[in-house]
Amino acid sequence: MTVHIPHSLEEALELLDKDNSAALLSGGTDFMVEVNFNHRRPENVISLKQVNELSTWTIDSKKQHIFIGSGVTHHELETGTIAQYLPALAQASRTVGSPQIRAAGTIGGNLGTCSPAGDTLPVLSAMNATVHLASAHQSRSISFDEFMVGPKRSNRQPNEIITGVSVAVPNGWQGYAKVGVRNAMVISVASACLQVHNGEVSIALGSVGPTVIRCREAEKWANSLGAHPLSVSSDDAKHFGELVGSESRPIDDHRSTASYRRHAVGILATRLLQRSSQ
């Protein structure tokens, strides 16, 4: 295969415009596995590692909104200053693979692979993130809900590069949790992110449906309890978990059963809501 190494976003977009079938390589932690197992056999690869515009994040002067370049690594999200503003994203990034994988893997790679098991994706969903894309001819921004359309399928067009995501800095509690077959270096069996922002609860689930799932009915019920933070009773937290579990759409596969996944996200949701009120 031919590997192109552009040093600017403009150069990368020009290369992709000439060959829409070229594979985009960010951290490579998903892509190289597929290549090594002959699941993908690209003729042309465009490496984005040297595109510095994609590897930075910025916060506005009022510290209310953050833009995260698609090349920002999980290690940076986990340990950098940004973790102070987005704790759930730091928690999710901390669960990604090994330290070596976190040093290479990027948030843009998670978005590009678009697996419902992607650890950062429930966080982006719960935060109502906006995904930014660019081609050689135009730029556009879409909501995360519009971006992810199926398992490993997104709204990104063949001539587009994911340039980053933007999110509002939460002014309330935020947390992430996941279940796996062991304590570390594991693909999630079920995951959840809960956020309280402007007094409103939002919760999103990973690995329990063809896409990341926002639990709108559970959110509506939780927000009917009153302004947050609030004192959540154990019965309320349990009912919230049951509502969340009912909105999941898991399947049986080699990692788990549908019934266990539904139970697991219910427990995760219960615990996250309880923690948000402490």
Backbone as JSON, one array per atom type, in Angstrom:
{
  "sequence": "MTVHIPHSLEEALELLDKDNSAALLSGGTDFMVEVNFNHRRPENVISLKQVNELSTWTIDSKKQHIFIGSGVTHHELETGTIAQYLPALAQASRTVGSPQIRAAGTIGGNLGTCSPAGDTLPVLSAMNATVHLASAHQSRSISFDEFMVGPKRSNRQPNEIITGVSVAVPNGWQGYAKVGVRNAMVISVASACLQVHNGEVSIALGSVGPTVIRCREAEKWANSLGAHPLSVSSDDAKHFGELVGSESRPIDDHRSTASYRRHAVGILATRLLQRSSQ",
  "N": [[0.84, -1.2, 0.0], [0.32, 2.33, -0.51], [1.42, 4.98, 1.49], [0.49, 8.11, 2.45], [1.72, 11.1, 3.91], [0.58, 13.8, 4.99], [1.19, 17.21, 6.06], [-0.47, 19.19, 6.8], [-3.9, 20.17, 7.3], [-5.16, 21.08, 5.0], [-3.58, 19.93, 2.98], [-4.07, 17.22, 3.49], [-6.81, 17.05, 2.95], [-6.83, 17.64, 0.24], [-5.48, 15.42, -0.79], [-7.32, 13.4, -0.11], [-9.46, 14.24, -1.61], [-8.63, 13.66, -4.15], [-8.58, 10.91, -4.11], [-11.09, 9.3, -2.97], [-11.37, 6.78, -1.93], [-9.26, 6.26, -0.31], [-7.83, 5.15, 2.77], [-8.2, 6.54, 5.98], [-5.85, 7.21, 8.44], [-5.53, 7.46, 11.8], [-4.89, 7.08, 14.95], [-4.59, 4.39, 14.54], [-5.18, 2.16, 16.04], [-7.48, 0.63, 15.77], [-7.68, 0.35, 12.99], [-5.24, -0.9, 12.1], [-5.47, -3.42, 13.21], [-7.54, -4.53, 11.69], [-6.31, -4.52, 9.19], [-4.14, -6.25, 9.66], [-5.47, -8.66, 10.03], [-6.44, -9.1, 7.56], [-8.94, -8.05, 7.01], [-9.29, -5.66, 5.9], [-7.95, -4.22, 2.97], [-6.41, -1.85, 2.01], [-5.38, 0.25, -0.72], [-4.36, 2.8, -0.75], [-3.29, 4.93, 1.83], [-3.91, 7.57, 4.05], [-2.14, 9.18, 6.35], [-2.84, 10.86, 9.32], [-1.33, 11.74, 11.38], [0.69, 13.69, 11.44], [-0.63, 16.04, 11.1], [-0.92, 18.85, 12.56], [-2.98, 20.61, 13.24], [-5.1, 19.06, 13.97], [-4.5, 17.96, 16.38], [-4.89, 19.37, 18.72], [-6.61, 21.01, 21.45], [-9.08, 23.43, 22.41], [-10.39, 25.99, 24.59], [-13.03, 28.25, 25.2], [-12.97, 31.79, 26.12], [-14.66, 32.21, 28.28], [-14.75, 29.78, 29.4], [-16.72, 27.9, 28.78], [-17.25, 26.37, 26.53], [-15.72, 23.74, 24.69], [-13.47, 22.82, 22.14], [-12.36, 19.9, 20.65], [-9.76, 18.6, 18.93], [-9.66, 16.1, 16.37], [-7.41, 14.54, 16.44], [-6.52, 14.41, 19.03], [-5.24, 12.51, 21.66], [-6.22, 9.58, 23.6], [-4.68, 9.41, 25.88], [-4.02, 12.12, 26.38], [-6.6, 13.11, 26.85], [-7.16, 11.73, 29.15], [-5.17, 12.45, 31.04], [-4.38, 15.1, 30.69], [-4.83, 18.73, 31.01], [-7.4, 19.11, 30.11], [-8.93, 17.13, 31.26], [-9.82, 18.12, 33.66], [-11.99, 19.65, 33.02], [-13.7, 17.97, 31.64], [-14.59, 15.43, 33.09], [-15.88, 12.9, 32.74], [-15.18, 12.16, 30.18], [-12.47, 11.83, 30.55], [-12.52, 9.67, 32.32], [-13.66, 7.69, 30.67], [-11.7, 7.54, 28.66], [-9.61, 6.52, 30.12], [-10.23, 3.87, 30.32], [-9.65, 2.75, 27.93], [-8.04, 0.25, 26.31], [-4.51, -0.43, 26.64], [-1.78, 1.47, 28.21], [-0.09, 2.01, 26.02], [-1.82, 1.86, 23.83], [-3.57, 3.93, 24.48], [-1.87, 6.05, 24.2], [-1.57, 6.21, 21.48], [-4.12, 5.94, 20.24], [-6.98, 7.9, 19.22], [-9.54, 10.41, 19.75], [-10.83, 11.05, 17.41], [-10.37, 8.74, 15.97], [-11.97, 6.91, 17.4], [-14.46, 7.99, 16.76], [-14.36, 7.71, 13.98], [-14.2, 4.91, 13.59], [-16.59, 4.23, 14.79], [-17.89, 2.31, 16.4], [-20.42, 0.8, 18.42], [-19.37, 0.05, 20.81], [-17.37, 1.81, 21.34], [-15.49, 3.6, 23.64], [-15.47, 6.39, 24.25], [-17.72, 7.34, 23.04], [-20.42, 7.15, 24.24], [-20.11, 9.2, 26.09], [-19.8, 11.5, 24.5], [-22.3, 11.5, 23.33], [-24.06, 11.82, 25.56], [-23.27, 14.35, 26.25], [-24.27, 15.89, 24.27], [-22.7, 16.4, 21.98], [-21.2, 18.13, 19.2], [-20.22, 17.19, 16.01], [-17.55, 17.87, 13.86], [-16.84, 18.18, 10.44], [-14.85, 18.14, 7.44], [-14.28, 18.79, 3.99], [-12.47, 19.07, 0.89], [-13.91, 21.04, -0.26], [-15.91, 22.08, 1.4], [-17.08, 22.74, 4.77], [-18.78, 21.22, 7.53], [-21.08, 20.82, 10.28], [-22.5, 18.53, 12.53], [-24.9, 17.07, 14.77], [-24.05, 14.67, 17.33], [-25.95, 12.63, 17.47], [-26.94, 12.61, 14.87], [-24.68, 11.88, 13.55], [-23.79, 9.19, 14.1], [-24.99, 6.38, 12.61], [-25.33, 3.64, 12.55], [-24.0, 0.32, 13.4], [-20.63, 0.72, 13.26], [-21.02, 2.54, 11.24], [-21.25, 5.73, 9.87], [-22.2, 9.2, 9.38], [-20.27, 10.42, 7.97], [-18.93, 11.5, 4.91], [-17.29, 10.01, 2.02], [-15.3, 11.79, 1.1], [-14.63, 13.32, 3.26], [-13.03, 14.5, 6.27], [-12.95, 13.94, 9.72], [-12.74, 16.62, 11.76], [-12.93, 17.36, 14.4], [-14.59, 17.64, 17.64], [-17.1, 19.49, 19.41], [-18.09, 20.56, 22.63], [-20.22, 21.47, 25.38], [-18.98, 22.75, 28.42], [-19.62, 20.94, 31.3], [-21.76, 22.06, 33.93], [-22.52, 20.71, 36.1], [-22.65, 17.5, 37.75], [-20.76, 14.73, 36.4], [-20.24, 11.54, 34.99], [-18.82, 8.3, 34.15], [-19.16, 4.83, 33.43], [-18.35, 1.37, 33.04], [-18.8, -2.09, 32.09], [-16.92, -5.02, 31.83], [-15.32, -8.1, 30.72], [-13.11, -8.42, 32.22], [-10.95, -6.5, 34.43], [-9.37, -4.61, 33.1], [-8.05, -3.38, 29.93], [-10.07, -4.16, 28.0], [-12.83, -4.73, 25.81], [-15.91, -3.08, 26.07], [-18.69, -4.64, 27.66], [-20.99, -3.47, 28.43], [-21.8, -0.03, 28.77], [-22.06, 3.28, 30.24], [-22.84, 6.74, 30.37], [-23.5, 9.45, 32.44], [-24.71, 12.72, 32.75], [-25.11, 15.87, 34.37], [-26.31, 18.88, 33.48], [-26.94, 22.28, 33.42], [-28.98, 21.76, 35.22], [-30.28, 19.56, 34.15], [-30.66, 16.09, 33.58], [-28.83, 13.82, 31.57], [-28.37, 10.77, 29.81], [-26.45, 8.23, 28.29], [-25.87, 5.19, 26.48], [-23.54, 2.55, 25.81], [-22.59, -0.26, 23.75], [-24.96, -1.68, 23.89], [-26.74, -1.76, 21.81], [-27.34, -1.12, 18.28], [-26.31, 1.36, 17.81], [-24.9, 4.04, 19.81], [-27.01, 4.71, 22.54], [-29.35, 7.11, 23.51], [-31.18, 7.62, 26.41], [-34.08, 8.67, 26.39], [-36.65, 8.58, 27.61], [-36.07, 7.77, 30.23], [-34.49, 9.93, 30.98], [-36.41, 11.97, 30.86], [-38.11, 11.21, 32.94], [-36.34, 11.33, 35.18], [-35.72, 14.04, 35.19], [-38.14, 15.07, 35.86], [-38.23, 14.88, 38.55], [-37.22, 17.12, 39.75], [-35.1, 20.04, 40.34], [-31.56, 19.66, 39.88], [-28.44, 19.58, 41.78], [-30.02, 16.81, 43.53], [-31.55, 15.01, 46.24], [-31.56, 11.71, 45.83], [-33.64, 9.01, 46.26], [-33.21, 5.53, 47.17], [-35.12, 3.94, 45.97], [-36.01, 5.56, 43.86], [-33.64, 5.75, 42.37], [-33.31, 3.07, 41.65], [-35.61, 2.67, 40.09], [-35.06, 4.42, 38.01], [-32.85, 3.1, 36.89], [-34.15, 0.81, 35.96], [-35.79, 1.91, 33.99], [-33.84, 2.84, 32.22], [-32.63, 0.39, 31.48], [-34.78, -0.74, 30.09], [-34.83, 0.77, 27.8], [-32.63, 0.01, 26.41], [-31.13, -1.91, 23.72], [-29.94, -4.59, 23.47], [-27.94, -7.39, 22.22], [-27.35, -10.97, 21.96], [-24.04, -12.13, 21.99], [-20.59, -13.17, 21.41], [-19.39, -12.03, 23.61], [-21.24, -11.52, 25.62], [-24.6, -11.93, 26.97], [-27.84, -10.78, 25.88], [-29.68, -10.35, 27.94], [-28.05, -10.09, 30.21], [-26.6, -7.8, 29.55], [-28.66, -5.89, 29.49], [-29.44, -5.91, 32.16], [-27.02, -5.07, 33.29], [-26.59, -2.39, 32.33], [-28.72, -1.18, 33.57], [-27.99, -1.37, 36.28], [-25.61, 0.14, 36.22], [-26.66, 2.65, 35.52], [-28.29, 3.19, 37.74], [-26.35, 3.42, 39.79], [-24.82, 5.56, 38.82], [-26.68, 7.67, 38.87], [-27.15, 7.83, 41.61], [-24.58, 8.59, 42.5], [-24.45, 11.1, 41.37], [-25.99, 12.63, 43.0], [-24.77, 12.8, 45.4]],
  "CA": [[0.0, 0.0, 0.0], [0.99, 3.63, -0.49], [1.06, 5.77, 2.66], [0.74, 9.54, 2.31], [1.87, 11.73, 5.21], [0.42, 15.25, 4.87], [1.59, 17.99, 7.23], [-1.5, 20.2, 7.07], [-5.25, 19.7, 6.99], [-5.42, 21.39, 3.59], [-2.92, 18.91, 2.16], [-4.78, 15.96, 3.69], [-8.09, 17.14, 2.24], [-6.54, 17.57, -1.2], [-5.17, 14.02, -1.09], [-8.56, 12.64, -0.03], [-10.32, 14.66, -2.73], [-8.13, 12.96, -5.34], [-8.88, 9.49, -3.97], [-12.05, 9.12, -1.88], [-11.3, 5.43, -1.39], [-8.1, 6.16, 0.57], [-8.13, 4.93, 4.18], [-7.65, 7.56, 6.88], [-5.16, 6.59, 9.57], [-5.3, 8.4, 12.91], [-4.0, 6.34, 15.85], [-4.35, 3.08, 13.94], [-5.39, 1.05, 16.97], [-8.52, -0.21, 15.17], [-7.38, 0.15, 11.57], [-4.16, -1.86, 11.86], [-5.98, -4.76, 13.54], [-8.28, -4.99, 10.53], [-5.33, -4.79, 8.12], [-3.37, -7.44, 10.02], [-6.31, -9.84, 9.87], [-6.91, -9.1, 6.17], [-10.32, -7.6, 6.88], [-9.21, -4.49, 5.01], [-6.74, -4.25, 2.15], [-6.38, -0.55, 1.31], [-4.26, 0.53, -1.63], [-3.8, 4.09, -0.36], [-3.56, 5.33, 3.21], [-3.54, 8.95, 4.39], [-1.86, 9.27, 7.77], [-3.16, 12.2, 9.84], [-0.54, 11.93, 12.6], [1.51, 14.9, 11.36], [-1.49, 17.21, 10.89], [-0.95, 19.43, 13.91], [-4.26, 21.29, 13.51], [-6.05, 18.1, 14.51], [-3.98, 17.39, 17.63], [-4.99, 20.34, 19.81], [-7.95, 21.35, 21.94], [-9.17, 24.82, 22.86], [-11.54, 26.36, 25.4], [-13.32, 29.67, 25.0], [-12.52, 32.67, 27.2], [-15.57, 32.07, 29.42], [-14.63, 28.39, 29.83], [-18.04, 27.28, 28.66], [-17.26, 25.44, 25.4], [-14.42, 23.16, 24.34], [-13.29, 22.14, 20.86], [-11.34, 18.86, 20.75], [-9.33, 18.13, 17.62], [-9.84, 14.66, 16.21], [-6.15, 13.84, 16.68], [-6.18, 14.39, 20.46], [-5.16, 11.11, 22.09], [-6.87, 9.18, 24.85], [-3.76, 9.76, 26.97], [-4.21, 13.53, 26.66], [-7.93, 13.27, 27.45], [-7.13, 11.11, 30.48], [-4.2, 13.03, 31.99], [-4.11, 16.51, 30.43], [-5.66, 19.74, 31.67], [-8.78, 18.97, 29.65], [-9.62, 16.2, 32.15], [-10.44, 18.9, 34.73], [-13.24, 20.19, 32.51], [-14.55, 16.89, 31.12], [-14.17, 14.25, 33.86], [-16.39, 11.63, 32.2], [-14.36, 11.81, 29.01], [-11.22, 11.32, 31.1], [-12.8, 8.33, 32.85], [-13.84, 6.78, 29.53], [-10.41, 7.37, 27.99], [-8.77, 5.71, 31.0], [-10.59, 2.46, 30.16], [-9.31, 2.31, 26.57], [-6.85, -0.55, 26.1], [-3.32, -0.31, 27.47], [-1.16, 2.79, 28.06], [0.44, 2.18, 24.66], [-2.96, 2.13, 22.95], [-4.08, 5.26, 24.81], [-0.92, 7.03, 23.68], [-1.71, 6.27, 20.03], [-5.52, 6.07, 19.85], [-7.49, 9.27, 19.25], [-10.99, 10.56, 19.8], [-11.29, 10.98, 16.03], [-10.38, 7.33, 15.59], [-13.18, 6.34, 17.99], [-15.58, 8.46, 15.94], [-14.25, 7.15, 12.64], [-14.58, 3.5, 13.65], [-18.04, 4.32, 15.05], [-18.42, 1.1, 17.02], [-21.22, 1.08, 19.61], [-18.55, -0.25, 21.99], [-16.35, 2.85, 21.5], [-15.63, 4.06, 25.02], [-15.75, 7.82, 24.4], [-18.93, 7.74, 22.31], [-21.54, 7.48, 25.11], [-19.85, 10.5, 26.71], [-20.11, 12.53, 23.5], [-23.75, 11.51, 23.16], [-24.67, 12.42, 26.75], [-22.91, 15.77, 26.28], [-24.84, 16.54, 23.08], [-21.55, 16.89, 21.22], [-21.29, 18.45, 17.78], [-19.1, 16.63, 15.25], [-17.16, 18.76, 12.77], [-16.25, 17.49, 9.3], [-14.4, 19.02, 6.38], [-13.79, 18.25, 2.72], [-11.7, 20.09, 0.16], [-14.84, 22.03, -0.81], [-16.77, 22.7, 2.4], [-17.07, 22.22, 6.14], [-20.12, 21.12, 8.09], [-21.16, 20.37, 11.66], [-23.74, 17.81, 12.8], [-24.99, 16.55, 16.13], [-23.6, 13.28, 17.46], [-27.09, 11.75, 17.14], [-27.01, 12.51, 13.41], [-23.42, 11.34, 13.02], [-23.73, 7.73, 14.2], [-26.22, 5.87, 12.0], [-25.39, 2.19, 12.65], [-22.75, -0.25, 13.88], [-19.48, 1.06, 12.41], [-21.47, 3.35, 10.11], [-21.45, 7.12, 10.27], [-22.65, 10.17, 8.38], [-19.1, 10.98, 7.27], [-18.86, 11.2, 3.49], [-15.95, 9.49, 1.65], [-14.31, 12.84, 0.87], [-14.56, 14.15, 4.45], [-12.21, 14.17, 7.43], [-13.47, 14.42, 11.0], [-11.75, 17.57, 12.27], [-13.02, 17.43, 15.85], [-15.91, 17.73, 18.26], [-17.24, 20.57, 20.38], [-19.02, 20.23, 23.71], [-20.36, 22.46, 26.45], [-18.37, 22.33, 29.69], [-20.73, 20.69, 32.23], [-21.79, 22.83, 35.17], [-22.98, 19.8, 37.13], [-21.9, 16.24, 37.88], [-20.57, 13.94, 35.17], [-19.54, 10.3, 35.29], [-18.83, 7.21, 33.16], [-18.87, 3.51, 34.0], [-18.52, 0.28, 32.08], [-18.64, -3.47, 32.52], [-16.19, -5.86, 30.88], [-15.08, -9.45, 31.22], [-12.04, -8.3, 33.2], [-10.86, -5.15, 34.96], [-8.6, -3.68, 32.27], [-7.74, -3.79, 28.55], [-11.2, -4.98, 27.58], [-13.94, -4.09, 25.1], [-17.03, -3.03, 27.01], [-19.91, -5.44, 27.52], [-22.02, -2.44, 28.56], [-21.23, 1.19, 29.33], [-23.03, 4.35, 30.41], [-22.38, 8.06, 30.81], [-24.56, 10.32, 32.94], [-24.3, 14.1, 32.95], [-26.07, 16.87, 34.82], [-25.89, 20.17, 32.93], [-28.07, 23.23, 33.52], [-30.04, 21.14, 36.0], [-30.93, 18.49, 33.4], [-29.95, 14.82, 33.48], [-28.78, 13.11, 30.29], [-27.66, 9.5, 29.95], [-26.26, 7.51, 27.03], [-25.38, 3.82, 26.69], [-22.72, 1.92, 24.77], [-22.54, -1.72, 23.64], [-26.26, -2.33, 24.12], [-27.59, -1.48, 20.67], [-26.56, -0.92, 17.05], [-25.64, 2.65, 17.97], [-25.0, 4.56, 21.17], [-28.43, 4.97, 22.81], [-29.77, 8.1, 24.49], [-32.37, 7.12, 27.09], [-34.91, 9.88, 26.49], [-37.74, 8.41, 28.58], [-35.46, 7.79, 31.56], [-34.11, 11.32, 31.23], [-37.63, 12.74, 31.12], [-38.58, 10.86, 34.28], [-35.4, 11.86, 36.16], [-35.83, 15.5, 35.22], [-39.42, 15.43, 36.48], [-38.06, 14.83, 39.99], [-36.9, 18.46, 40.23], [-33.78, 20.59, 40.0], [-30.39, 18.93, 40.36], [-28.42, 18.26, 42.42], [-31.11, 16.51, 44.44], [-31.37, 13.81, 47.04], [-32.26, 10.63, 45.13], [-33.88, 7.84, 47.11], [-32.78, 4.27, 46.57], [-36.21, 3.47, 45.1], [-35.96, 6.38, 42.65], [-32.47, 5.35, 41.59], [-33.59, 1.75, 41.09], [-36.59, 2.84, 39.01], [-34.32, 5.04, 36.9], [-32.09, 2.03, 36.25], [-35.08, -0.05, 35.22], [-36.18, 2.64, 32.77], [-32.69, 2.82, 31.31], [-32.51, -0.96, 30.93], [-35.86, -1.0, 29.14], [-34.57, 1.48, 26.55], [-31.49, -0.6, 25.72], [-31.47, -2.87, 22.67], [-28.75, -5.45, 23.35], [-28.0, -8.68, 21.53], [-26.43, -12.02, 22.42], [-22.87, -12.36, 21.14], [-19.55, -13.95, 22.07], [-18.93, -11.37, 24.83], [-22.26, -11.49, 26.66], [-25.98, -12.16, 26.55], [-28.67, -9.58, 25.88], [-30.3, -10.15, 29.26], [-27.05, -9.58, 31.14], [-26.3, -6.41, 29.17], [-29.79, -5.04, 29.92], [-29.31, -5.82, 33.62], [-25.8, -4.32, 33.62], [-26.76, -0.95, 32.14], [-29.63, -0.72, 34.62], [-27.19, -1.2, 37.51], [-24.72, 1.28, 36.01], [-27.46, 3.88, 35.57], [-28.69, 3.4, 39.14], [-25.19, 3.89, 40.54], [-24.43, 6.9, 38.36], [-27.64, 8.67, 39.38], [-26.88, 7.97, 43.04], [-23.35, 9.36, 42.67], [-24.66, 12.48, 40.97], [-26.72, 13.35, 44.05], [-23.99, 12.77, 46.64]],
  "C": [[0.88, 1.24, 0.0], [0.49, 4.43, 0.69], [1.47, 7.22, 2.43], [0.79, 10.18, 3.7], [1.79, 13.25, 5.04], [0.8, 15.94, 6.18], [0.64, 19.15, 7.51], [-2.85, 19.6, 6.72], [-5.58, 19.95, 5.53], [-4.81, 20.33, 2.69], [-3.63, 17.57, 2.28], [-6.09, 15.94, 2.92], [-7.9, 17.06, 0.73], [-6.25, 16.13, -1.61], [-6.44, 13.17, -1.09], [-9.5, 12.99, -1.17], [-9.91, 13.94, -4.02], [-8.46, 11.48, -5.3], [-9.76, 9.28, -2.75], [-11.99, 7.73, -1.25], [-10.12, 5.25, -0.44], [-8.56, 5.98, 2.02], [-7.46, 6.02, 5.01], [-7.09, 6.88, 8.12], [-4.91, 7.65, 10.63], [-4.35, 7.72, 13.89], [-3.66, 4.97, 15.32], [-4.66, 1.91, 14.84], [-6.54, 0.13, 16.55], [-8.14, -0.61, 13.75], [-6.34, -0.94, 11.35], [-4.56, -3.29, 12.25], [-6.71, -5.34, 12.34], [-7.35, -5.32, 9.37], [-4.58, -6.08, 8.41], [-4.16, -8.73, 9.86], [-6.94, -9.93, 8.48], [-8.4, -8.78, 6.04], [-10.42, -6.36, 6.0], [-7.9, -4.57, 4.25], [-6.66, -2.96, 1.33], [-5.17, -0.41, 0.4], [-3.56, 1.83, -1.26], [-4.23, 4.44, 1.05], [-3.09, 6.78, 3.39], [-3.37, 9.01, 5.9], [-2.08, 10.71, 8.25], [-2.3, 12.57, 11.05], [0.24, 13.24, 12.61], [0.69, 16.17, 11.1], [-1.74, 17.86, 12.25], [-2.27, 20.11, 14.25], [-5.26, 20.35, 14.19], [-5.69, 17.62, 15.91], [-4.06, 18.33, 18.82], [-6.45, 20.49, 20.25], [-7.93, 22.77, 22.46], [-10.44, 25.02, 23.69], [-11.77, 27.85, 25.26], [-12.99, 30.47, 26.26], [-13.4, 32.56, 28.45], [-15.56, 30.65, 30.0], [-15.97, 27.67, 29.86], [-18.1, 26.25, 27.53], [-15.84, 25.01, 25.05], [-14.49, 22.55, 22.94], [-12.13, 21.16, 21.02], [-10.99, 18.38, 19.36], [-9.38, 16.63, 17.54], [-8.57, 13.86, 16.47], [-5.71, 13.85, 18.13], [-6.27, 12.96, 20.97], [-5.94, 10.86, 23.37], [-5.99, 9.52, 26.04], [-3.92, 11.23, 27.36], [-5.56, 13.77, 27.34], [-7.96, 12.75, 28.88], [-6.3, 11.92, 31.48], [-3.97, 14.52, 31.81], [-5.05, 17.43, 31.19], [-7.13, 19.59, 31.31], [-9.59, 18.06, 30.57], [-10.33, 16.93, 33.29], [-11.83, 19.4, 34.31], [-14.23, 19.1, 32.1], [-14.19, 15.58, 31.82], [-14.68, 12.93, 33.29], [-15.6, 11.19, 30.98], [-13.01, 11.27, 29.46], [-11.41, 9.9, 31.63], [-12.95, 7.32, 31.73], [-12.51, 6.5, 28.84], [-9.49, 6.47, 28.8], [-9.06, 4.22, 30.83], [-10.21, 1.91, 28.79], [-7.99, 1.54, 26.58], [-5.76, -0.39, 27.13], [-2.76, 1.11, 27.37], [-0.62, 3.05, 26.66], [-0.68, 2.52, 23.67], [-3.5, 3.52, 23.21], [-3.15, 6.36, 24.3], [-1.05, 7.22, 22.17], [-3.14, 6.57, 19.59], [-6.05, 7.47, 20.07], [-9.01, 9.28, 19.34], [-11.59, 10.52, 18.39], [-11.32, 9.56, 15.51], [-11.6, 6.62, 16.14], [-14.4, 6.72, 17.17], [-15.56, 7.81, 14.56], [-14.63, 5.68, 12.59], [-16.07, 3.36, 13.92], [-18.63, 3.0, 15.55], [-19.28, 1.47, 18.22], [-20.48, 0.78, 20.91], [-17.46, 0.8, 22.2], [-16.52, 3.56, 22.83], [-15.99, 5.54, 25.14], [-17.11, 8.22, 23.82], [-20.16, 7.98, 23.2], [-21.36, 8.84, 25.81], [-20.23, 11.63, 25.74], [-21.62, 12.63, 23.28], [-24.44, 12.21, 24.34], [-24.4, 13.92, 26.82], [-23.47, 16.55, 25.1], [-23.74, 17.16, 22.22], [-21.92, 17.2, 19.77], [-20.04, 17.93, 17.1], [-18.82, 17.53, 14.05], [-16.42, 17.97, 11.68], [-15.85, 18.5, 8.23], [-14.0, 18.22, 5.15], [-12.99, 19.35, 2.05], [-12.59, 21.24, -0.28], [-15.7, 22.73, 0.24], [-16.54, 22.07, 3.77], [-18.51, 22.14, 6.62], [-20.03, 20.57, 9.51], [-22.51, 19.7, 11.87], [-23.73, 17.31, 14.24], [-24.48, 15.11, 16.17], [-24.72, 12.32, 17.08], [-27.24, 11.57, 15.64], [-25.8, 11.79, 12.84], [-23.41, 9.81, 13.0], [-25.05, 7.14, 13.7], [-26.37, 4.35, 12.1], [-24.08, 1.66, 13.18], [-21.63, -0.05, 12.86], [-19.9, 1.79, 11.14], [-21.78, 4.77, 10.6], [-21.92, 7.96, 9.1], [-21.49, 10.81, 7.63], [-19.1, 10.54, 5.82], [-17.43, 10.77, 3.1], [-14.89, 10.57, 1.46], [-14.12, 13.74, 2.09], [-13.6, 13.59, 5.5], [-12.91, 14.73, 8.67], [-12.4, 15.35, 11.59], [-11.8, 17.71, 13.79], [-14.44, 17.43, 16.34], [-15.92, 18.94, 19.19], [-18.32, 20.2, 21.37], [-19.1, 21.41, 24.67], [-19.7, 21.9, 27.71], [-19.49, 22.13, 30.71], [-20.62, 21.56, 33.48], [-22.39, 22.02, 36.32], [-22.14, 18.54, 37.11], [-21.83, 15.49, 36.55], [-19.81, 12.68, 35.52], [-19.75, 9.25, 34.21], [-18.53, 5.9, 33.87], [-19.08, 2.46, 32.92], [-18.29, -1.06, 32.73], [-17.91, -4.22, 31.43], [-15.93, -7.21, 31.49], [-13.87, -9.51, 32.15], [-11.89, -6.83, 33.55], [-10.15, -4.16, 34.06], [-8.4, -4.27, 30.88], [-8.84, -4.67, 27.98], [-12.21, -4.13, 26.82], [-15.17, -4.15, 26.0], [-18.14, -4.0, 26.63], [-21.11, -4.51, 27.59], [-21.36, -1.21, 29.17], [-22.31, 2.26, 29.4], [-22.32, 5.63, 30.83], [-23.59, 8.87, 31.25], [-23.98, 11.71, 33.18], [-25.46, 14.92, 33.5], [-25.55, 18.22, 34.34], [-27.11, 21.08, 32.88], [-29.27, 22.61, 34.23], [-30.76, 20.0, 35.33], [-30.04, 17.25, 33.33], [-29.97, 14.31, 32.04], [-27.98, 11.83, 30.5], [-27.61, 8.79, 28.6], [-25.56, 6.18, 27.31], [-24.55, 3.35, 25.51], [-22.79, 0.41, 24.86], [-23.86, -2.43, 23.89], [-27.25, -2.0, 23.02], [-26.73, -1.27, 19.45], [-25.83, 0.42, 17.02], [-25.59, 2.97, 19.46], [-26.44, 5.02, 21.39], [-28.59, 6.08, 23.85], [-31.1, 7.63, 25.1], [-33.31, 8.28, 27.38], [-36.02, 9.75, 27.52], [-37.21, 8.43, 30.01], [-35.03, 9.2, 31.94], [-35.32, 12.15, 31.62], [-38.14, 12.48, 32.53], [-37.66, 11.46, 35.35], [-35.54, 13.37, 36.29], [-37.16, 15.97, 35.8], [-39.33, 15.44, 38.0], [-37.75, 16.21, 40.58], [-35.49, 18.85, 39.89], [-32.66, 19.75, 40.6], [-29.33, 19.93, 40.82], [-29.58, 18.06, 43.39], [-30.78, 15.25, 45.22], [-32.21, 12.7, 46.41], [-32.43, 9.46, 46.08], [-33.42, 6.58, 46.39], [-33.85, 3.72, 45.63], [-36.22, 4.25, 43.78], [-34.8, 5.96, 41.76], [-32.68, 3.99, 40.93], [-34.57, 1.85, 39.93], [-35.94, 3.46, 37.78], [-33.52, 3.98, 36.15], [-32.97, 1.1, 35.44], [-35.54, 0.61, 33.93], [-35.06, 2.62, 31.74], [-32.54, 1.44, 30.67], [-33.56, -1.26, 29.88], [-35.64, -0.29, 27.8], [-33.37, 0.92, 25.79], [-31.97, -1.61, 24.7], [-30.31, -3.84, 22.43], [-29.02, -6.72, 22.56], [-27.12, -9.69, 22.26], [-25.25, -12.07, 21.46], [-21.81, -13.08, 21.96], [-19.06, -13.31, 23.37], [-19.96, -11.42, 25.96], [-23.62, -11.84, 26.08], [-26.74, -10.84, 26.6], [-29.25, -9.31, 27.27], [-29.29, -9.61, 30.27], [-26.72, -8.12, 30.82], [-27.42, -5.47, 29.66], [-29.74, -4.84, 31.44], [-28.14, -4.91, 34.0], [-25.99, -2.82, 33.44], [-27.75, -0.36, 33.15], [-28.89, -0.47, 35.92], [-26.27, 0.01, 37.37], [-25.48, 2.59, 36.12], [-27.88, 4.2, 36.99], [-27.54, 4.0, 39.93], [-24.78, 5.29, 40.11], [-25.37, 7.97, 38.87], [-27.41, 8.9, 40.87], [-25.63, 8.82, 43.27], [-23.56, 10.83, 42.33], [-25.34, 13.31, 42.05], [-25.96, 13.41, 45.36], [-23.27, 14.11, 46.89]]
}
